Amino acid sequence: MLELLNDFCGGLPNVVIGLFMCLGLMWIYKVRHFCADVELMIGRPVSVYWKAMWCVISPVIMVVGSKQILSHTTWLYVGNQTF
């Protein structure tokens, strides 16, 4: 049962949710508003590194990772039969 949940609930759905959260936060709410909020919370400006991670690098990694997950085929083995 745990393996079933791990195979079907742990991979792609979480990657897709994270991708849409990054896209929505950075391109709908806008980076400058988010960075201003973070600066208000931590008391110093946000570096270019974090802006690049939030806007470009993380979404690209998630898209590449989801492509890898989708290209992986899972075979169901029941006894001696493969489905």
HELIX and SHEET records of a PDB file:
HELIX    1   1 LEU A    2  CYS A    9  1                                   8    
HELIX    2   2 LEU A   12  LEU A   23  1                                  12    
HELIX    3   3 GLY A   24  ILE A   28  3                                   5    
HELIX    4   4 VAL A   31  ILE A   42  1                                  12    
HELIX    5   5 VAL A   48  ALA A   52  1                                   5    
HELIX    6   6 MET A   53  ILE A   57  3                                   5    
HELIX    7   7 SER A   58  SER A   71  1                                  14    
SHEET    1   A 2 TYR A  77  VAL A  78  0                                        
SHEET    2   A 2 GLN A  81  THR A  82 -1                                        
END                                                                             
